[in-house]
Amino acid sequence: MIMNTPRIGLAARVAGIKASPTLAVDAKAKALKAEGADVLNFSVGEPDFDTPPHVCAAGKAAIDQGFTRYTPVPGILPLREAVCARLAADHGWNYQPAQIQVSSGGKHGLYNMAQALFGPGDEVLIPSPYWVSYPPIVQLSGATPVIVPLDEKNDFDLDPTILAQYAGPATRGIIVNSPSNPTGSVLSATALKAIAGMALERGWVVISDDIYDTILYGAAKLPHILDVDPRIKEQTLILNGVSKSFAMTGWRIGYTAGPEYIIAAMNKIQSQATSNASSIAQKAALAALVGPQDFPIVMRDTFVLRRDFILRALTSIPGLSCVRPRGAFYVFPNMSAYYGRKTAGGQVIVGSVDLADYLLDEALLAAVPGVAFGADEFMRFSFATSMNILAKGMKRLATALTDLK
């Protein structure tokens, strides 16, 4: 006899959290491809390059040498020293190993930060469009994400006047991401100086997500909050990693630099969650940071050609507009001119989710709906794929949009 098993109640925090939409689109696209469909996937947020051979060799050597046990919670000392050396060489910033935490990817580092810093009653400012995981990670800490809108007409730069309107007595911090996922935009020195000034005056923590800082187009140096106002250093956490710069997304190594007492608090969180990041992946990340630094440059030079191609293709489609990315490997075109139109089957395209479903089902073209980034008028396309796929994909996109009536 089969008994009805009662459902176990879930924690209330789960109800307000959605699974990552970027990973969901990627999974659906891969499932269709596994069934034999000729899907062109523009949804995935990872380089299409292989991890450099010398980095892979370091990981293999770690296994062969038996480096497969627990490591210190903050990460192995040579890797934290290498992070300090990289920050000094690349930016002139002085950090000590005790101010560094190595985590299981940048997302895990951000989660550790939120758990250590925020709680019920706190508010965290998040400029929008934002990376999909910022609001949920803040919510999981018990705090409230406060979304600060950015304007496409201003190249998605932050307007200090608008920021001041969304800040309040409960504001505890702000998350900045430059270059940005999903827009590829860069925050100006003026915007960063305003953020630093408000943070210093009101005691906010600034979380600077720098994961795309090696994928920057143009000769100008990337404006950074620590450079425009060095006084903010003791209130700033720098989030970075090797996922994007060395094509190591699956290795899951991120790192955080910040005030020692905050890093110590994050280590408490990590000690009860993962203990430490993968020992093998830490050795590989060490090889990436201390070895040749030409790999990110090779990727960047390839990406800039792809960026220029996809921009030309998108802006040649009637009704589309797109801010020119200054970094990362995404374009974020405004697709709203096609909302309200109908498919051949009579379905009305109401917003970015409908359009994303239509493109995947009818054109076998996978992109991420802008609503996932807090901007329903847009869609995100990754150009971390071959020029051949970019060309085929843009033709399919133009045809599919033309078919909407």
C-alpha angles and dihedrals in degrees: 000000000000114000123208106246113215116238115249114235116248126223113270091238091068093063094068096045125086127198115258106282093205091057090044093055091045091051092050091048092050091048091054090047090051088056090057101264117144094236119175107209117210094156104082119100101210136092115264090221124104118247108268113271095239090055092050089048090055090053092049091048090053090057093045091049093051095247090151105114135093117300129201111292095247092048134268113312097238090056093048089048089051091052090052091049091049093050090049095046097043100037110009092243118147116222133158125217091254087063093058130082122189112208139180093272132324092280090059090050090053090049091052090051094051093047092049097044112029139054145155113325094025124115126208122199115228120182112223134256084054138171107274096243099054098083096043093048090052090047092051088059089057093250127119123247113223111202117219111198121229122202124235088211088062093049087255092291117152117259108215091208092057091044090056090053092058097042117094144165091281094053110121101168151342133232117218124187118190122194085033135228112235104016104038087224125141125222113240124240087246092057093045092049089053091050091050092049094051092044092052092047096046103031098246125161114233117214109198112195103203098168093127097042094117092052098072126140124214134032097272118104115249110258109237131188093233090056099044092049115009090184089079094065095099089054097043134091118197115210119196142133146169099268099097102022095052102024091249102134094136094048089069103214122148131157139205128207120196148111111334096238092054092047088050090054091049089051089057089055093047093047089062096041114040101350089218143345118270111295092216094049090049090058090050091049089050090056090050094052099043097036131073114323098204096097096078089049092053090050092047093051090051093046094052091060090050092047092054091048096050092045091055091048095048096046091049089064110092114251098016125117127181135185111233108249115234093190146000119045105274138099120204109198123187104243099173093110086077096050113109092033124117134238121230087265092056099255114145115228101229101173147331095303092055091047093048090051091048093050093049096044099040105026100026087233118139121206132148120256113242093231086076087065095043094261114096095181091069144058129208121231121184116215092196089116138083124295089240092058091045091054094047092044096051091050090052091048093051092048094046093050092047089054091060110096 
